[in-house]
Amino acid sequence: MLGDIAAVRCYGEEHVFPLLVWPSFRAEQKPVAQARVVAADVLAAEGLWFEPGDEVDLHFAIHDLRRV
């Protein structure tokens, strides 16, 4: 689920942050980590999850955390 990805892209366009605008890209981990944190802030996420893969890395913004 992409959630409100339009808000993240809009923020990227307004603040000239290309990694938030492009649908996919190859980049070093430091700029990707920065983009992930900014996107999480724009989405008011409660947490972040990163799952590295062989072909694709997955980045998740976590919402509605509850004690189980």
C-alpha positions, 0 to 999 in steps of 0.5 A, a space after each residue: 500500500 502506498 498510502 499518501 505518496 502524493 504528499 511525499 512527492 509534492 513535498 519533494 517537488 516543493 523542497 527540491 528533494 529529487 529522491 522523494 519525487 522519482 518513482 525508483 532510483 539507485 542511490 547510496 544508502 545515506 541519501 536513501 536513509 535521509 529520504 526515508 526519514 523525511 518521507 516518514 515525517 511528511 506522512 506523520 509515521 510512528 516508525 520506519 521499517 527497512 527490508 533490504 533485498 537482492 533486487 529491491 529494497 523495501 521501505 515502510 512507514 508505520 502507522 497506528 502502532 498498538 500494544 499487543 
